[in-house]
């Protein structure tokens, strides 16, 4: 295993509509708002607009900087939904959150048609769990509207023929090239190692221990470990009881250069992140 790389935060600006995030100055929190019936830890909790709006306001009050709205579960084994169904689920929620919450909205989708409708409804960022490599039109849609995009590593199965971090970095390097070729500005691209996607719990632990290697690609990093199966394996707890485990990984991520943490439990992470930032980002 390579040496862990610590405290490599770089100063840069991320523009999400009228919202400007000064990356490097502090860690930002992306609050998760799933409007799906089958997400692994909160499926069905916020499937109607009123409950989704109430949760968005709660995330804002607890310290979130971004609201990430998802209309299709991406847990292992989940059924895919059509773009039409995904649009039907998320657009009313985006419109209400946009009207009543003062935070920028990200949309968790890998479909270009969904991304375009979401941006037109008020979304200011796209969070693509297939790193622009599932839908060929996605990169061009992101470039067309000039919004930031999170490009996550993903694959089917968990077999790696080479060192896992080398393969993740190669995948993300391809995502970067796809984005640049389509016209996405470099300052609008972020990377995500894809904890819980195409990886066993043991592989996820290795990636967590080596997150700092992603900094060599030169782009900001988002980390999403909230309530995931890696934590369940370690703690032997159900998803909603994995808060402390999530906090541990959030702190580990910040120490290794992560700029945005994507979580369900905002208040607890806000407190842990504030302490970590005070120490790491001096």
N, C-alpha and C positions, 0 to 999 in steps of 0.2 A: 504493500500500500504506500502511496506517495505521501509526502509530508503535507499536513493540513495547512492551507493558506489562510491567514487571519487578517481581518481588518483592512480590506482592500476597497473600501467605498470610494467612488469617484464622484465629484461634483458635476451634475448635469441637470438639465431642465426637461420635464415631461409635461407637455401641454395637452390637457383634456378639455377641449372647448375653452370656456372662460376660466377654467381651473388650472393653475400652474403648480406642479409639484416640484420642489427643489430637492432632487434626489441627492443623497450623500449627506445632507444636513440632519436627517432623521429617518427612521423607518416608518413607512406608511402601511396602513391596514386596509385590506380589501375585505369587506364583510360579505359573506355568502348569503344569497337569497335564492333558493331553489323553488321554482314554481312547478314542481313535478310531483307525480303521485308515487314515484318509486326510487327516489334518491336514497343512498344507503343509510343515512342517519336522520334525515328530516323529510323523507318523502311523504307528501300529503299534508304537511304542516301549514303550507302557505299557498295552496293552489287557487284560492280565490283572491280577488284584487284587494278586498278590504283587509284580509289577514296579511297579505304580502306588504301592503302599504304600512300597516302597523309595525311589522317586523323591520322594514326599512327605517322607519323613524326610531325604533329601538336601537338598531345598529348605529345610526347617526349619534344618538344620545350617549352611547357607550364609548364613542371615540373612533368610529370608522372614518376613513378618508375617501373610500370608493365603495359603491354598492355593485356587486357582481351578480347579475340576474341570469339564471339558467333555466331553460325550458325542456331540456332532455337530460336524463340521467346518464352519466358516463361511468357508473360503477361497473366492475367486471360482470359480464353476463346480462347486462341490461339490454332491453329491446330498443332498437333504433325507432325514432319517430320521423314522420315526414316533415319537410320544411313547413308545409302548411299548418300542421298541428303545432309545431314549435312556435311559429309566428302567432297563432291563435292564443297560445299560453302566455307569451311574454309581452306582446305589444300593449295590451291594456295596463299591465303592471308598469312597464316603462313610462307610459304616458302619465300615470298617476304619481309615480315616484318623482319623475321629472318636475311635476307641478308642485309637489309639496315637500320635497327633501332637497336640501341645498348641497348635495354631494354629486360628483360626477358618476355616471352609470357606465359600467362595463357589461358586456353581454358574452356569456359563455356559450359559444357555438363554433362549429367547424364548417357550417354551410354558408356560402356566399349570399344566397337569397335571403336567409334569415338575418345575416349581418347587415345587409343593405336596408331592409325594413326597420331593423332596430336602430340604426344610425339616423334614419329619417324620422324616427319617433323620438329621438333625443339621446340615444346612447353615444358616449364619447370615447369608448375603447372596445376593442374586440379581443376576447380571450379564446384562442384557438387551441384545443387540446390535441390537434394533429399538426401543429406547427406549419400551417400553410401547405401541407403535403397531402391532404385528403381531397379537397375541392380545389381544382385548378383555378377557379375564378376568384377564390378568396383574396389572394394577394392583390389582384387588380382592383377588387372592391375596396379594400383597405386603402390602397394608394389613391383611388378616385376621390375618396372623402377625406383623406389626410388625417385619419385618426390613428392613435397608437394601437399596437397589437402585441399581445403576449403570445409567443410561439413556444409551445410545449413539446417536449420529447414524448413520443408514444410509439408503440409497436404492438402487433398481435403476437401473443406468446411471450415467453421470458427467456428465450435462448439467445445467448450472445457468443459469437464466434471469436471475439477479441475482448480485450479489457473493456469493462462496462462503461467506464467514464470516457474512454476513447470513442466508443460507438455513440454515446450520447452527444458528445461534442461534435462528432462528424455529422450526425443528424441535424443538430441545431445550426451548424455551419451551412448545411444545404438550405435550411429554412431562411437563413440570412441572405443567401445568394438569390433564392427565389423572390424574397421581398425586395431586394435592391433592384433586381432585373425588372420587376413589375412597377417600380417607381416609388416604393415606400421609402420615406426618408430615414436615414440611420437613427436619428433622434426619436423616431416613433416605434422602435423595436425593442422588445424585452424578451428575455429567455426564461424558461421554466424547465427544470430537470424532469418533471413528470413523476413525482413520488406517487406510487400506487398504480402506475400505468405501465403494463408490460414488464413488470418486475415482481419478483418474489419478495416477501418481507425481508429476507436476508440481503437481497440485492438493494432494496431500498435503504437498509442500514448502511451499506457500503457507500451508496451515493450520498447519503447524509454526511458521512464522515469526510467526504471528498468534495463537497459543494464548491469550495474555493477554486477548484480547477476550472469552473465555468467562467471565472473572471478573465481567463486568458482570451476568451472570444471578444471581449471588449464592450459588452452590452450589459445593461442593468438586469438583475435577476429577481424573479418572483418565486416564492416558495409556497406550495400548498400541501401541508401535511395534516390538516385539521381532521381529527377523529379517525384517521385512516387505519387500515388493517395491520400495518406494521406496528402501530401502537397497541392494537388489540392483542397481537401475538406476544408482545413484551409484557403487557399489563394484565392480560386475560380479563378484559373488561369490554362491555358493550359500548358502541360508538359515543353515546352521549355522556359516558363516564370517563372519557379519555382527555379531559381538559388539561390536566397536569402534564400528561404525555405530550400534548400539542405544545404547551408552553416550553417544554424542554427543547423541542425541535425548532421552535421559533427563535429561541436564544442561540442555539447552535448555528442557525442560518445567518443571523445578524453578525455573529462573530466572524463568519466566513464571507461576508460581503453582500448578503441579500439586502435588497432595498424595499421590497413590498412583501408582506405576509398575508396570505389569503386564509381566512379563518371563519368558523361559525361563531365562536365564543369571543366576542370582541372585547368586552370589558376586562376579562382576565388577561388576554393577550396585550391589551393596551398598557396595563400596569407592568407586566413583565418586560415589555419592549421599552417602556420609559426608563426603567432601571438599566437595562442592557445598553441602550443608547447613551445614557449618561456616562457609562464606563468606556464603551467601545468607540464612540464618536467624539472623544474629547478633542 
